[in-house]
Amino acid sequence: YGLMNKRDYQVVLGAFASKIKGRRSFLGISQEELALKADIDRTFISKIERGIANPSLKTIYEIALVLDISLSDLFHD
C-alpha cells in the first residue's frame, strides 16, 4: 500500500460523508440530534457530511454508535 494521493483521499472522504448522511437520513435523525447524542458540534457534523472535515477515529466511533453501524460498514461500499 502506497501513500494515498489527494484525489483518492477526496474520493474516500466523499464516500464516507455520503455513508454518514445516508444512514442518518435512513434513521430519520437530524444533524442536531446526531450531534447531541455523539457529543459533537452540529456544524462539525455538517462539515463531515459535506466531506470537508476530517474527523478523528474517536469521533467516527461515536457517530457509528449513534447510527448503529459498524466502523467497517462506514468505509465499505
N, CA, C and O atoms as a Tripos MOL2 file, in Angstrom:
@<TRIPOS>MOLECULE
protein
  308   307    77     0     0
PROTEIN
NO_CHARGES

@<TRIPOS>ATOM
      1 N           0.8350   -1.1800    0.0000 N.3       1 TYR1
      2 CA          0.0000    0.0000    0.0000 C.3       1 TYR1
      3 C           0.8780    1.2410    0.0000 C.2       1 TYR1
      4 O           1.7400    1.4070    0.8630 O.2       1 TYR1
      5 N           0.6510    2.0950   -0.9640 N.am      2 GLY2
      6 CA          1.4000    3.3400   -1.0300 C.3       2 GLY2
      7 C           0.6270    4.4600   -0.3690 C.2       2 GLY2
      8 O          -0.4680    4.2680    0.1600 O.2       2 GLY2
      9 N           1.2180    5.6130   -0.4150 N.am      3 LEU3
     10 CA          0.5380    6.7860    0.1170 C.3       3 LEU3
     11 C          -0.6440    7.1400   -0.7640 C.2       3 LEU3
     12 O          -0.5940    6.9810   -1.9840 O.2       3 LEU3
     13 N          -1.6870    7.6120   -0.1500 N.am      4 MET4
     14 CA         -2.8920    7.9930   -0.8780 C.3       4 MET4
     15 C          -2.6860    9.3900   -1.4550 C.2       4 MET4
     16 O          -2.2690   10.3080   -0.7490 O.2       4 MET4
     17 N          -2.9810    9.5400   -2.7450 N.am      5 ASN5
     18 CA         -2.8630   10.8760   -3.3190 C.3       5 ASN5
     19 C          -4.0970   11.7050   -2.9630 C.2       5 ASN5
     20 O          -5.0850   11.1790   -2.4500 O.2       5 ASN5
     21 N          -4.0260   12.9880   -3.2370 N.am      6 LYS6
     22 CA         -5.0920   13.9110   -2.8360 C.3       6 LYS6
     23 C          -6.4350   13.5280   -3.4620 C.2       6 LYS6
     24 O          -7.4690   13.6210   -2.8020 O.2       6 LYS6
     25 N          -6.4310   13.1070   -4.7000 N.am      7 ARG7
     26 CA         -7.6720   12.7220   -5.3940 C.3       7 ARG7
     27 C          -8.3070   11.5120   -4.7180 C.2       7 ARG7
     28 O          -9.5110   11.5050   -4.4620 O.2       7 ARG7
     29 N          -7.5020   10.4860   -4.4280 N.am      8 ASP8
     30 CA         -8.0130    9.2930   -3.7580 C.3       8 ASP8
     31 C          -8.5720    9.6330   -2.3810 C.2       8 ASP8
     32 O          -9.6090    9.1120   -1.9710 O.2       8 ASP8
     33 N          -7.8710   10.5130   -1.6760 N.am      9 TYR9
     34 CA         -8.3130   10.9350   -0.3510 C.3       9 TYR9
     35 C          -9.6840   11.6000   -0.4310 C.2       9 TYR9
     36 O         -10.5550   11.3230    0.3930 O.2       9 TYR9
     37 N          -9.8800   12.4630   -1.4050 N.am     10 GLN10
     38 CA        -11.1630   13.1500   -1.5740 C.3      10 GLN10
     39 C         -12.2770   12.1690   -1.9100 C.2      10 GLN10
     40 O         -13.4090   12.3380   -1.4570 O.2      10 GLN10
     41 N         -11.9710   11.1620   -2.6880 N.am     11 VAL11
     42 CA        -12.9640   10.1360   -3.0280 C.3      11 VAL11
     43 C         -13.3850    9.3670   -1.7720 C.2      11 VAL11
     44 O         -14.5740    9.1470   -1.5400 O.2      11 VAL11
     45 N         -12.4110    8.9650   -0.9750 N.am     12 VAL12
     46 CA        -12.7070    8.2290    0.2530 C.3      12 VAL12
     47 C         -13.4990    9.1080    1.2230 C.2      12 VAL12
     48 O         -14.4820    8.6540    1.8100 O.2      12 VAL12
     49 N         -13.0810   10.3490    1.3910 N.am     13 LEU13
     50 CA        -13.7780   11.2660    2.2920 C.3      13 LEU13
     51 C         -15.2080   11.5230    1.8110 C.2      13 LEU13
     52 O         -16.1300   11.6000    2.6230 O.2      13 LEU13
     53 N         -15.3940   11.6540    0.5090 N.am     14 GLY14
     54 CA        -16.7280   11.8570   -0.0540 C.3      14 GLY14
     55 C         -17.6320   10.6490    0.1510 C.2      14 GLY14
     56 O         -18.8110   10.7970    0.4730 O.2      14 GLY14
     57 N         -17.0810    9.4630   -0.0350 N.am     15 ALA15
     58 CA        -17.8700    8.2360    0.1650 C.3      15 ALA15
     59 C         -18.2480    8.0870    1.6350 C.2      15 ALA15
     60 O         -19.3700    7.6940    1.9560 O.2      15 ALA15
     61 N         -17.3220    8.3970    2.5140 N.am     16 PHE16
     62 CA        -17.5900    8.3470    3.9540 C.3      16 PHE16
     63 C         -18.6890    9.3510    4.3100 C.2      16 PHE16
     64 O         -19.6060    9.0290    5.0650 O.2      16 PHE16
     65 N         -18.5950   10.5450    3.7760 N.am     17 ALA17
     66 CA        -19.5930   11.5900    4.0350 C.3      17 ALA17
     67 C         -20.9820   11.1370    3.5830 C.2      17 ALA17
     68 O         -21.9650   11.3180    4.3010 O.2      17 ALA17
     69 N         -21.0540   10.5580    2.4080 N.am     18 SER18
     70 CA        -22.3340   10.0670    1.8840 C.3      18 SER18
     71 C         -22.9080    8.9600    2.7480 C.2      18 SER18
     72 O         -24.1190    8.8920    2.9580 O.2      18 SER18
     73 N         -22.0360    8.0900    3.2500 N.am     19 LYS19
     74 CA        -22.4840    6.9890    4.0950 C.3      19 LYS19
     75 C         -23.0790    7.5250    5.4020 C.2      19 LYS19
     76 O         -24.1220    7.0480    5.8500 O.2      19 LYS19
     77 N         -22.4220    8.5100    6.0080 N.am     20 ILE20
     78 CA        -22.9230    9.1040    7.2520 C.3      20 ILE20
     79 C         -24.2750    9.7640    7.0070 C.2      20 ILE20
     80 O         -25.2380    9.5180    7.7340 O.2      20 ILE20
     81 N         -24.3370   10.5980    5.9860 N.am     21 LYS21
     82 CA        -25.5790   11.3170    5.6970 C.3      21 LYS21
     83 C         -26.7060   10.3520    5.3470 C.2      21 LYS21
     84 O         -27.8350   10.5200    5.8080 O.2      21 LYS21
     85 N         -26.4070    9.3500    4.5390 N.am     22 GLY22
     86 CA        -27.4250    8.3830    4.1370 C.3      22 GLY22
     87 C         -27.9680    7.5930    5.3080 C.2      22 GLY22
     88 O         -29.1770    7.3940    5.4250 O.2      22 GLY22
     89 N         -27.0810    7.1470    6.1680 N.am     23 ARG23
     90 CA        -27.5110    6.3660    7.3340 C.3      23 ARG23
     91 C         -28.3310    7.2380    8.2850 C.2      23 ARG23
     92 O         -29.3510    6.8000    8.8160 O.2      23 ARG23
     93 N         -27.8750    8.4750    8.4930 N.am     24 ARG24
     94 CA        -28.6100    9.3900    9.3660 C.3      24 ARG24
     95 C         -29.9980    9.6520    8.8100 C.2      24 ARG24
     96 O         -30.9790    9.6170    9.5530 O.2      24 ARG24
     97 N         -30.0920    9.9110    7.5380 N.am     25 SER25
     98 CA        -31.3890   10.1520    6.8990 C.3      25 SER25
     99 C         -32.2870    8.9260    6.9750 C.2      25 SER25
    100 O         -33.4800    9.0390    7.2550 O.2      25 SER25
    101 N         -31.7100    7.7520    6.7230 N.am     26 PHE26
    102 CA        -32.4540    6.4980    6.7910 C.3      26 PHE26
    103 C         -33.0880    6.3040    8.1670 C.2      26 PHE26
    104 O         -34.2180    5.8270    8.2810 O.2      26 PHE26
    105 N         -32.3520    6.6770    9.2030 N.am     27 LEU27
    106 CA        -32.8440    6.5370   10.5730 C.3      27 LEU27
    107 C         -33.7620    7.6800   11.0050 C.2      27 LEU27
    108 O         -34.3680    7.6280   12.0760 O.2      27 LEU27
    109 N         -33.8600    8.7100   10.1650 N.am     28 GLY28
    110 CA        -34.7140    9.8460   10.4960 C.3      28 GLY28
    111 C         -34.1490   10.7150   11.6100 C.2      28 GLY28
    112 O         -34.8980   11.3180   12.3780 O.2      28 GLY28
    113 N         -32.8430   10.7760   11.6910 N.am     29 ILE29
    114 CA        -32.1710   11.5620   12.7300 C.3      29 ILE29
    115 C         -31.6670   12.8670   12.1190 C.2      29 ILE29
    116 O         -31.0440   12.8540   11.0570 O.2      29 ILE29
    117 N         -31.9260   13.9630   12.7640 N.am     30 SER30
    118 CA        -31.4160   15.2580   12.2870 C.3      30 SER30
    119 C         -29.9290   15.3760   12.6190 C.2      30 SER30
    120 O         -29.4070   14.6380   13.4550 O.2      30 SER30
    121 N         -29.2580   16.3100   11.9540 N.am     31 GLN31
    122 CA        -27.8620   16.5790   12.2790 C.3      31 GLN31
    123 C         -27.7390   16.9990   13.7400 C.2      31 GLN31
    124 O         -26.8030   16.6030   14.4350 O.2      31 GLN31
    125 N         -28.6800   17.7930   14.1870 N.am     32 GLU32
    126 CA        -28.6520   18.2690   15.5640 C.3      32 GLU32
    127 C         -28.7740   17.1120   16.5610 C.2      32 GLU32
    128 O         -28.0650   17.0760   17.5670 O.2      32 GLU32
    129 N         -29.6700   16.1760   16.2770 N.am     33 GLU33
    130 CA        -29.8480   15.0240   17.1580 C.3      33 GLU33
    131 C         -28.6010   14.1430   17.1640 C.2      33 GLU33
    132 O         -28.1600   13.6880   18.2200 O.2      33 GLU33
    133 N         -28.0350   13.9040   15.9810 N.am     34 LEU34
    134 CA        -26.8100   13.1160   15.8900 C.3      34 LEU34
    135 C         -25.6960   13.7920   16.6800 C.2      34 LEU34
    136 O         -24.9740   13.1410   17.4350 O.2      34 LEU34
    137 N         -25.5660   15.0870   16.5030 N.am     35 ALA35
    138 CA        -24.5210   15.8370   17.2040 C.3      35 ALA35
    139 C         -24.7020   15.7440   18.7140 C.2      35 ALA35
    140 O         -23.7360   15.5260   19.4450 O.2      35 ALA35
    141 N         -25.9170   15.9070   19.1750 N.am     36 LEU36
    142 CA        -26.1930   15.8550   20.6090 C.3      36 LEU36
    143 C         -25.8690   14.4730   21.1790 C.2      36 LEU36
    144 O         -25.2090   14.3660   22.2130 O.2      36 LEU36
    145 N         -26.3260   13.4290   20.5140 N.am     37 LYS37
    146 CA        -26.1020   12.0630   21.0110 C.3      37 LYS37
    147 C         -24.6330   11.6500   20.9460 C.2      37 LYS37
    148 O         -24.1630   10.8850   21.7880 O.2      37 LYS37
    149 N         -23.9070   12.1590   19.9420 N.am     38 ALA38
    150 CA        -22.4930   11.8020   19.7810 C.3      38 ALA38
    151 C         -21.5650   12.7920   20.4900 C.2      38 ALA38
    152 O         -20.3450   12.6240   20.4850 O.2      38 ALA38
    153 N         -22.1540   13.8190   21.0970 N.am     39 ASP39
    154 CA        -21.3930   14.8580   21.7990 C.3      39 ASP39
    155 C         -20.3910   15.5460   20.8610 C.2      39 ASP39
    156 O         -19.2060   15.6920   21.1630 O.2      39 ASP39
    157 N         -20.9340   15.9610   19.7050 N.am     40 ILE40
    158 CA        -20.1520   16.6340   18.6670 C.3      40 ILE40
    159 C         -20.9160   17.8910   18.2760 C.2      40 ILE40
    160 O         -22.1460   17.9020   18.3140 O.2      40 ILE40
    161 N         -20.2160   18.9330   17.9060 N.am     41 ASP41
    162 CA        -20.8750   20.1520   17.4670 C.3      41 ASP41
    163 C         -21.6450   19.9070   16.1600 C.2      41 ASP41
    164 O         -21.1380   19.2310   15.2640 O.2      41 ASP41
    165 N         -22.8570   20.4470   16.0470 N.am     42 ARG42
    166 CA        -23.6810   20.2340   14.8610 C.3      42 ARG42
    167 C         -23.0030   20.7400   13.5940 C.2      42 ARG42
    168 O         -23.1260   20.1240   12.5360 O.2      42 ARG42
    169 N         -22.2960   21.8470   13.6950 N.am     43 THR43
    170 CA        -21.6260   22.3670   12.4970 C.3      43 THR43
    171 C         -20.5240   21.4120   12.0310 C.2      43 THR43
    172 O         -20.2250   21.3400   10.8390 O.2      43 THR43
    173 N         -19.9220   20.6800   12.9730 N.am     44 PHE44
    174 CA        -18.9080   19.6980   12.5890 C.3      44 PHE44
    175 C         -19.5520   18.5220   11.8660 C.2      44 PHE44
    176 O         -18.9840   17.9940   10.9100 O.2      44 PHE44
    177 N         -20.7320   18.1110   12.3160 N.am     45 ILE45
    178 CA        -21.4790   17.0540   11.6120 C.3      45 ILE45
    179 C         -21.7460   17.4970   10.1770 C.2      45 ILE45
    180 O         -21.5710   16.7220    9.2370 O.2      45 ILE45
    181 N         -22.1670   18.7340   10.0180 N.am     46 SER46
    182 CA        -22.4300   19.2710    8.6820 C.3      46 SER46
    183 C         -21.1750   19.2060    7.8100 C.2      46 SER46
    184 O         -21.2420   18.8170    6.6440 O.2      46 SER46
    185 N         -20.0550   19.5820    8.3710 N.am     47 LYS47
    186 CA        -18.7900   19.5550    7.6150 C.3      47 LYS47
    187 C         -18.3940   18.1210    7.2520 C.2      47 LYS47
    188 O         -17.8870   17.8700    6.1580 O.2      47 LYS47
    189 N         -18.6270   17.1910    8.1670 N.am     48 ILE48
    190 CA        -18.3390   15.7810    7.8700 C.3      48 ILE48
    191 C         -19.1980   15.3130    6.7080 C.2      48 ILE48
    192 O         -18.7030   14.6710    5.7820 O.2      48 ILE48
    193 N         -20.4930   15.6370    6.7560 N.am     49 GLU49
    194 CA        -21.4150   15.1940    5.6970 C.3      49 GLU49
    195 C         -21.1530   15.8740    4.3580 C.2      49 GLU49
    196 O         -21.5640   15.3590    3.3180 O.2      49 GLU49
    197 N         -20.4870   17.0060    4.3660 N.am     50 ARG50
    198 CA        -20.1300   17.6780    3.1140 C.3      50 ARG50
    199 C         -18.7370   17.2910    2.6400 C.2      50 ARG50
    200 O         -18.2760   17.7530    1.5960 O.2      50 ARG50
    201 N         -18.0730   16.4430    3.4090 N.am     51 GLY51
    202 CA        -16.7560   15.9540    3.0100 C.3      51 GLY51
    203 C         -15.6560   16.9790    3.1480 C.2      51 GLY51
    204 O         -14.6450   16.9050    2.4500 O.2      51 GLY51
    205 N         -15.8430   17.9470    4.0510 N.am     52 ILE52
    206 CA        -14.8090   18.9690    4.2200 C.3      52 ILE52
    207 C         -14.1410   18.9040    5.5840 C.2      52 ILE52
    208 O         -13.2730   19.7220    5.8890 O.2      52 ILE52
    209 N         -14.5340   17.9420    6.4060 N.am     53 ALA53
    210 CA        -13.9060   17.7570    7.7160 C.3      53 ALA53
    211 C         -13.2720   16.3840    7.7710 C.2      53 ALA53
    212 O         -13.7470   15.4360    7.1450 O.2      53 ALA53
    213 N         -12.2100   16.2920    8.5160 N.am     54 ASN54
    214 CA        -11.5030   15.0360    8.7030 C.3      54 ASN54
    215 C         -11.6540   14.6350   10.1710 C.2      54 ASN54
    216 O         -10.8190   14.9990   10.9990 O.2      54 ASN54
    217 N         -12.7140   13.8860   10.5010 N.am     55 PRO55
    218 CA        -12.9670   13.5530   11.9020 C.3      55 PRO55
    219 C         -11.9420   12.5600   12.4550 C.2      55 PRO55
    220 O         -11.3720   11.7500   11.7230 O.2      55 PRO55
    221 N         -11.7300   12.6510   13.7520 N.am     56 SER56
    222 CA        -10.8320   11.7090   14.4250 C.3      56 SER56
    223 C         -11.4980   10.3420   14.5030 C.2      56 SER56
    224 O         -12.7020   10.2110   14.2830 O.2      56 SER56
    225 N         -10.7140    9.3450   14.8120 N.am     57 LEU57
    226 CA        -11.2480    7.9920   14.9650 C.3      57 LEU57
    227 C         -12.2570    7.9570   16.1060 C.2      57 LEU57
    228 O         -13.2640    7.2540   16.0150 O.2      57 LEU57
    229 N         -12.0030    8.7010   17.1760 N.am     58 LYS58
    230 CA        -12.9380    8.7620   18.2940 C.3      58 LYS58
    231 C         -14.2800    9.3300   17.8330 C.2      58 LYS58
    232 O         -15.3330    8.8060   18.1970 O.2      58 LYS58
    233 N         -14.2460   10.3850   17.0440 N.am     59 THR59
    234 CA        -15.4810   10.9910   16.5290 C.3      59 THR59
    235 C         -16.2130   10.0200   15.6180 C.2      59 THR59
    236 O         -17.4340    9.8890   15.7050 O.2      59 THR59
    237 N         -15.4850    9.3400   14.7510 N.am     60 ILE60
    238 CA        -16.0970    8.3590   13.8580 C.3      60 ILE60
    239 C         -16.7550    7.2510   14.6690 C.2      60 ILE60
    240 O         -17.8570    6.8080   14.3450 O.2      60 ILE60
    241 N         -16.0860    6.8090   15.7110 N.am     61 TYR61
    242 CA        -16.6210    5.7680   16.5840 C.3      61 TYR61
    243 C         -17.9170    6.2270   17.2540 C.2      61 TYR61
    244 O         -18.8930    5.4780   17.2960 O.2      61 TYR61
    245 N         -17.9300    7.4430   17.7720 N.am     62 GLU62
    246 CA        -19.1280    7.9790   18.4270 C.3      62 GLU62
    247 C         -20.2950    8.0930   17.4450 C.2      62 GLU62
    248 O         -21.4330    7.7810   17.7940 O.2      62 GLU62
    249 N         -20.0190    8.5290   16.2430 N.am     63 ILE63
    250 CA        -21.0560    8.6240   15.2110 C.3      63 ILE63
    251 C         -21.5940    7.2370   14.8770 C.2      63 ILE63
    252 O         -22.8050    7.0460   14.7660 O.2      63 ILE63
    253 N         -20.6880    6.2670   14.7190 N.am     64 ALA64
    254 CA        -21.1010    4.8960   14.4010 C.3      64 ALA64
    255 C         -22.0060    4.3270   15.4890 C.2      64 ALA64
    256 O         -22.9840    3.6420   15.1880 O.2      64 ALA64
    257 N         -21.6840    4.6050   16.7450 N.am     65 LEU65
    258 CA        -22.5290    4.1220   17.8430 C.3      65 LEU65
    259 C         -23.9420    4.6890   17.7360 C.2      65 LEU65
    260 O         -24.9220    3.9560   17.8720 O.2      65 LEU65
    261 N         -24.0440    5.9790   17.4960 N.am     66 VAL66
    262 CA        -25.3570    6.6260   17.4010 C.3      66 VAL66
    263 C         -26.1290    6.0950   16.1910 C.2      66 VAL66
    264 O         -27.3360    5.8670   16.2680 O.2      66 VAL66
    265 N         -25.4280    5.9030   15.0860 N.am     67 LEU67
    266 CA        -26.0860    5.4510   13.8590 C.3      67 LEU67
    267 C         -26.2650    3.9380   13.8060 C.2      67 LEU67
    268 O         -26.8110    3.4080   12.8380 O.2      67 LEU67
    269 N         -25.8070    3.2440   14.8440 N.am     68 ASP68
    270 CA        -25.9220    1.7920   14.9280 C.3      68 ASP68
    271 C         -25.3910    1.1200   13.6630 C.2      68 ASP68
    272 O         -26.0830    0.3430   13.0060 O.2      68 ASP68
    273 N         -24.1400    1.4490   13.3470 N.am     69 ILE69
    274 CA        -23.4750    0.9040   12.1680 C.3      69 ILE69
    275 C         -22.0350    0.5820   12.5550 C.2      69 ILE69
    276 O         -21.4300    1.2940   13.3560 O.2      69 ILE69
    277 N         -21.4930   -0.4800   11.9920 N.am     70 SER70
    278 CA        -20.1250   -0.8430   12.3190 C.3      70 SER70
    279 C         -19.1380    0.1050   11.6230 C.2      70 SER70
    280 O         -19.4520    0.7140   10.6010 O.2      70 SER70
    281 N         -17.9580    0.2100   12.1980 N.am     71 LEU71
    282 CA        -16.9300    1.0330   11.5750 C.3      71 LEU71
    283 C         -16.5990    0.5160   10.1740 C.2      71 LEU71
    284 O         -16.4020    1.3030    9.2480 O.2      71 LEU71
    285 N         -16.5390   -0.7850   10.0260 N.am     72 SER72
    286 CA        -16.1970   -1.3330    8.7030 C.3      72 SER72
    287 C         -17.2770   -0.9940    7.6800 C.2      72 SER72
    288 O         -16.9630   -0.7290    6.5190 O.2      72 SER72
    289 N         -18.5520   -0.9980    8.0940 N.am     73 ASP73
    290 CA        -19.6210   -0.6510    7.1620 C.3      73 ASP73
    291 C         -19.5740    0.8260    6.7490 C.2      73 ASP73
    292 O         -20.0220    1.1810    5.6590 O.2      73 ASP73
    293 N         -19.0360    1.6750    7.6130 N.am     74 LEU74
    294 CA        -18.9180    3.0870    7.2510 C.3      74 LEU74
    295 C         -17.9120    3.2940    6.1210 C.2      74 LEU74
    296 O         -18.0010    4.2670    5.3720 O.2      74 LEU74
    297 N         -16.9620    2.3780    6.0050 N.am     75 PHE75
    298 CA        -15.9070    2.5360    4.9950 C.3      75 PHE75
    299 C         -15.9960    1.5350    3.8600 C.2      75 PHE75
    300 O         -15.1210    1.5040    2.9940 O.2      75 PHE75
    301 N         -17.0300    0.7240    3.8470 N.am     76 HIS76
    302 CA        -17.1750   -0.2940    2.8190 C.3      76 HIS76
    303 C         -18.3580    0.0220    1.9250 C.2      76 HIS76
    304 O         -19.4230    0.4090    2.4060 O.2      76 HIS76
    305 N         -18.1710   -0.1420    0.6240 N.am     77 ASP77
    306 CA        -19.2850    0.0870   -0.3230 C.3      77 ASP77
    307 C         -20.2070   -1.0880   -0.3790 C.2      77 ASP77
    308 O         -21.1910   -1.0670   -1.1190 O.2      77 ASP77
@<TRIPOS>BOND
     1     1     2 1
     2     2     3 1
     3     3     4 2
     4     3     5 am
     5     5     6 1
     6     6     7 1
     7     7     8 2
     8     7     9 am
     9     9    10 1
    10    10    11 1
    11    11    12 2
    12    11    13 am
    13    13    14 1
    14    14    15 1
    15    15    16 2
    16    15    17 am
    17    17    18 1
    18    18    19 1
    19    19    20 2
    20    19    21 am
    21    21    22 1
    22    22    23 1
    23    23    24 2
    24    23    25 am
    25    25    26 1
    26    26    27 1
    27    27    28 2
    28    27    29 am
    29    29    30 1
    30    30    31 1
    31    31    32 2
    32    31    33 am
    33    33    34 1
    34    34    35 1
    35    35    36 2
    36    35    37 am
    37    37    38 1
    38    38    39 1
    39    39    40 2
    40    39    41 am
    41    41    42 1
    42    42    43 1
    43    43    44 2
    44    43    45 am
    45    45    46 1
    46    46    47 1
    47    47    48 2
    48    47    49 am
    49    49    50 1
    50    50    51 1
    51    51    52 2
    52    51    53 am
    53    53    54 1
    54    54    55 1
    55    55    56 2
    56    55    57 am
    57    57    58 1
    58    58    59 1
    59    59    60 2
    60    59    61 am
    61    61    62 1
    62    62    63 1
    63    63    64 2
    64    63    65 am
    65    65    66 1
    66    66    67 1
    67    67    68 2
    68    67    69 am
    69    69    70 1
    70    70    71 1
    71    71    72 2
    72    71    73 am
    73    73    74 1
    74    74    75 1
    75    75    76 2
    76    75    77 am
    77    77    78 1
    78    78    79 1
    79    79    80 2
    80    79    81 am
    81    81    82 1
    82    82    83 1
    83    83    84 2
    84    83    85 am
    85    85    86 1
    86    86    87 1
    87    87    88 2
    88    87    89 am
    89    89    90 1
    90    90    91 1
    91    91    92 2
    92    91    93 am
    93    93    94 1
    94    94    95 1
    95    95    96 2
    96    95    97 am
    97    97    98 1
    98    98    99 1
    99    99   100 2
   100    99   101 am
   101   101   102 1
   102   102   103 1
   103   103   104 2
   104   103   105 am
   105   105   106 1
   106   106   107 1
   107   107   108 2
   108   107   109 am
   109   109   110 1
   110   110   111 1
   111   111   112 2
   112   111   113 am
   113   113   114 1
   114   114   115 1
   115   115   116 2
   116   115   117 am
   117   117   118 1
   118   118   119 1
   119   119   120 2
   120   119   121 am
   121   121   122 1
   122   122   123 1
   123   123   124 2
   124   123   125 am
   125   125   126 1
   126   126   127 1
   127   127   128 2
   128   127   129 am
   129   129   130 1
   130   130   131 1
   131   131   132 2
   132   131   133 am
   133   133   134 1
   134   134   135 1
   135   135   136 2
   136   135   137 am
   137   137   138 1
   138   138   139 1
   139   139   140 2
   140   139   141 am
   141   141   142 1
   142   142   143 1
   143   143   144 2
   144   143   145 am
   145   145   146 1
   146   146   147 1
   147   147   148 2
   148   147   149 am
   149   149   150 1
   150   150   151 1
   151   151   152 2
   152   151   153 am
   153   153   154 1
   154   154   155 1
   155   155   156 2
   156   155   157 am
   157   157   158 1
   158   158   159 1
   159   159   160 2
   160   159   161 am
   161   161   162 1
   162   162   163 1
   163   163   164 2
   164   163   165 am
   165   165   166 1
   166   166   167 1
   167   167   168 2
   168   167   169 am
   169   169   170 1
   170   170   171 1
   171   171   172 2
   172   171   173 am
   173   173   174 1
   174   174   175 1
   175   175   176 2
   176   175   177 am
   177   177   178 1
   178   178   179 1
   179   179   180 2
   180   179   181 am
   181   181   182 1
   182   182   183 1
   183   183   184 2
   184   183   185 am
   185   185   186 1
   186   186   187 1
   187   187   188 2
   188   187   189 am
   189   189   190 1
   190   190   191 1
   191   191   192 2
   192   191   193 am
   193   193   194 1
   194   194   195 1
   195   195   196 2
   196   195   197 am
   197   197   198 1
   198   198   199 1
   199   199   200 2
   200   199   201 am
   201   201   202 1
   202   202   203 1
   203   203   204 2
   204   203   205 am
   205   205   206 1
   206   206   207 1
   207   207   208 2
   208   207   209 am
   209   209   210 1
   210   210   211 1
   211   211   212 2
   212   211   213 am
   213   213   214 1
   214   214   215 1
   215   215   216 2
   216   215   217 am
   217   217   218 1
   218   218   219 1
   219   219   220 2
   220   219   221 am
   221   221   222 1
   222   222   223 1
   223   223   224 2
   224   223   225 am
   225   225   226 1
   226   226   227 1
   227   227   228 2
   228   227   229 am
   229   229   230 1
   230   230   231 1
   231   231   232 2
   232   231   233 am
   233   233   234 1
   234   234   235 1
   235   235   236 2
   236   235   237 am
   237   237   238 1
   238   238   239 1
   239   239   240 2
   240   239   241 am
   241   241   242 1
   242   242   243 1
   243   243   244 2
   244   243   245 am
   245   245   246 1
   246   246   247 1
   247   247   248 2
   248   247   249 am
   249   249   250 1
   250   250   251 1
   251   251   252 2
   252   251   253 am
   253   253   254 1
   254   254   255 1
   255   255   256 2
   256   255   257 am
   257   257   258 1
   258   258   259 1
   259   259   260 2
   260   259   261 am
   261   261   262 1
   262   262   263 1
   263   263   264 2
   264   263   265 am
   265   265   266 1
   266   266   267 1
   267   267   268 2
   268   267   269 am
   269   269   270 1
   270   270   271 1
   271   271   272 2
   272   271   273 am
   273   273   274 1
   274   274   275 1
   275   275   276 2
   276   275   277 am
   277   277   278 1
   278   278   279 1
   279   279   280 2
   280   279   281 am
   281   281   282 1
   282   282   283 1
   283   283   284 2
   284   283   285 am
   285   285   286 1
   286   286   287 1
   287   287   288 2
   288   287   289 am
   289   289   290 1
   290   290   291 1
   291   291   292 2
   292   291   293 am
   293   293   294 1
   294   294   295 1
   295   295   296 2
   296   295   297 am
   297   297   298 1
   298   298   299 1
   299   299   300 2
   300   299   301 am
   301   301   302 1
   302   302   303 1
   303   303   304 2
   304   303   305 am
   305   305   306 1
   306   306   307 1
   307   307   308 2
@<TRIPOS>SUBSTRUCTURE
     1 TYR1         2 RESIDUE 1 A TYR
     2 GLY2         6 RESIDUE 1 A GLY
     3 LEU3        10 RESIDUE 1 A LEU
     4 MET4        14 RESIDUE 1 A MET
     5 ASN5        18 RESIDUE 1 A ASN
     6 LYS6        22 RESIDUE 1 A LYS
     7 ARG7        26 RESIDUE 1 A ARG
     8 ASP8        30 RESIDUE 1 A ASP
     9 TYR9        34 RESIDUE 1 A TYR
    10 GLN10       38 RESIDUE 1 A GLN
    11 VAL11       42 RESIDUE 1 A VAL
    12 VAL12       46 RESIDUE 1 A VAL
    13 LEU13       50 RESIDUE 1 A LEU
    14 GLY14       54 RESIDUE 1 A GLY
    15 ALA15       58 RESIDUE 1 A ALA
    16 PHE16       62 RESIDUE 1 A PHE
    17 ALA17       66 RESIDUE 1 A ALA
    18 SER18       70 RESIDUE 1 A SER
    19 LYS19       74 RESIDUE 1 A LYS
    20 ILE20       78 RESIDUE 1 A ILE
    21 LYS21       82 RESIDUE 1 A LYS
    22 GLY22       86 RESIDUE 1 A GLY
    23 ARG23       90 RESIDUE 1 A ARG
    24 ARG24       94 RESIDUE 1 A ARG
    25 SER25       98 RESIDUE 1 A SER
    26 PHE26      102 RESIDUE 1 A PHE
    27 LEU27      106 RESIDUE 1 A LEU
    28 GLY28      110 RESIDUE 1 A GLY
    29 ILE29      114 RESIDUE 1 A ILE
    30 SER30      118 RESIDUE 1 A SER
    31 GLN31      122 RESIDUE 1 A GLN
    32 GLU32      126 RESIDUE 1 A GLU
    33 GLU33      130 RESIDUE 1 A GLU
    34 LEU34      134 RESIDUE 1 A LEU
    35 ALA35      138 RESIDUE 1 A ALA
    36 LEU36      142 RESIDUE 1 A LEU
    37 LYS37      146 RESIDUE 1 A LYS
    38 ALA38      150 RESIDUE 1 A ALA
    39 ASP39      154 RESIDUE 1 A ASP
    40 ILE40      158 RESIDUE 1 A ILE
    41 ASP41      162 RESIDUE 1 A ASP
    42 ARG42      166 RESIDUE 1 A ARG
    43 THR43      170 RESIDUE 1 A THR
    44 PHE44      174 RESIDUE 1 A PHE
    45 ILE45      178 RESIDUE 1 A ILE
    46 SER46      182 RESIDUE 1 A SER
    47 LYS47      186 RESIDUE 1 A LYS
    48 ILE48      190 RESIDUE 1 A ILE
    49 GLU49      194 RESIDUE 1 A GLU
    50 ARG50      198 RESIDUE 1 A ARG
    51 GLY51      202 RESIDUE 1 A GLY
    52 ILE52      206 RESIDUE 1 A ILE
    53 ALA53      210 RESIDUE 1 A ALA
    54 ASN54      214 RESIDUE 1 A ASN
    55 PRO55      218 RESIDUE 1 A PRO
    56 SER56      222 RESIDUE 1 A SER
    57 LEU57      226 RESIDUE 1 A LEU
    58 LYS58      230 RESIDUE 1 A LYS
    59 THR59      234 RESIDUE 1 A THR
    60 ILE60      238 RESIDUE 1 A ILE
    61 TYR61      242 RESIDUE 1 A TYR
    62 GLU62      246 RESIDUE 1 A GLU
    63 ILE63      250 RESIDUE 1 A ILE
    64 ALA64      254 RESIDUE 1 A ALA
    65 LEU65      258 RESIDUE 1 A LEU
    66 VAL66      262 RESIDUE 1 A VAL
    67 LEU67      266 RESIDUE 1 A LEU
    68 ASP68      270 RESIDUE 1 A ASP
    69 ILE69      274 RESIDUE 1 A ILE
    70 SER70      278 RESIDUE 1 A SER
    71 LEU71      282 RESIDUE 1 A LEU
    72 SER72      286 RESIDUE 1 A SER
    73 ASP73      290 RESIDUE 1 A ASP
    74 LEU74      294 RESIDUE 1 A LEU
    75 PHE75      298 RESIDUE 1 A PHE
    76 HIS76      302 RESIDUE 1 A HIS
    77 ASP77      306 RESIDUE 1 A ASP
